[in-house]
Amino acid sequence: HLQKARMELMAGNIYLNRNITGAMVERHPFGGFKMSGMGSKTGGPDYLLQFLVPVNVTENTMRRGFAPAAISEDEEEED
């Protein structure tokens, strides 16, 4: 199973039945699969930000009753 894992896993670093190297966060240039270099590192303060896509979600809490535009659109579709 170890040989199969070694051949099929696509990872920057993989440890099979042994301890990790003891790399220190923000000291060694390894940030993950195909992310080596001097950018964001695992565990660093900005590490997760590189994977996020900002999205704004709003909700109109002031509207009361029916939305006339939505009702008229539904009636037009039935005709």
Number of C-alpha atoms within 10 A of each C-alpha: 5 9 8 8 11 13 8 9 10 11 10 12 12 12 9 10 7 7 7 10 8 6 10 11 13 16 9 13 17 21 20 14 10 11 14 14 12 12 14 20 21 18 12 12 10 12 14 12 10 8 8 8 6 7 6 4 5 6 6 6 6 5 8 7 5 8 9 8 8 9 10 10 10 10 9 8 7 6 5
